[in-house]
Amino acid sequence: MPARKTDILVREFIEKMSGDILEDRYRKQVEELIRGHAGLYALYDGDTLYYVGLATDLMRRMKQHQKDRHAGAWDSFSVYLTSRDEHIKPLESLLLRVFRPPGNGQVGRLPGAADKQRALQAAMRQQDAEQRKSMFARPRSAPAREPATATRTRARKTTATGETSCPPKAMALRAVYKGQVYSAVFNKNGSVRYEGHAYSSLSAAASAVTGRPTNGWLFWRFRDDAGEWQSVSELR
């Protein structure tokens, strides 16, 4: 039985070629390969992606970028010749959203695609609320007697919150993200104050820092009785 033919999106490509070959010496050879062909192209400044675009005539667009506002901002390029045109625009938009090239002035749109970030954040807040509820509903048993040495060891690890999900009083938090230190306050009602705003949960406040869904129990840290910064997950 013959193998099913698979549609090919990119049928030819040239990657990371010096922009110098677009000058007169090699212009004819480049034109023979890409003139009149549609596809995607990428401009680079050294090893850094600078700009992503699409064109119905790749050679004409590359020549334009040697003279327009992007001239001098890139030194190498890649071109990808496509078999069909219907997926070019969504593919360009996806690349813009993933890489955010500094030369592009807009973020690509994804028509028809649902943004599920808010739904995920709501689910995370619900999980945090259920976690707090279960912690308070859990019956506390009398602690077993331990040897003096074990008691001293445990005392060093005891937190200011007594192992509950909400502190009896406001607690200072901090987090290190991408080399920068962020500070917040964990309130006794379970909310978190960060940058003057009150967030309903640790995860909501953490997401405000990172710009994406983040587990606040692992993101934030508190200072224990020994003066050491511990993950808030130790309170659970």
FENVEN-V179371 format. One line per field, one symbol per residue. psi: psi as a letter, one per 30 degrees, with the letter a starting at -180 (. if undefined). Layout:
psi: ???
//
This chain:
psi: kkkkkkkkejfllkkhkkffffleegeeeeefefkfklallkkkjbgkkekkllkfjeeeeeeefffaffkfflfllkkjklelffgeeeeeeeeeeefhkffkglkklikfkkjgeeeeeeeeeeeeeeeeeeeffkkklkkkklleeeeeeeeffklffhglfklflkkkllkjkhfkkkklkjlfgflkkkhgkkkfleeeeeefefglkkjfffelllkafggkklkffff.
//
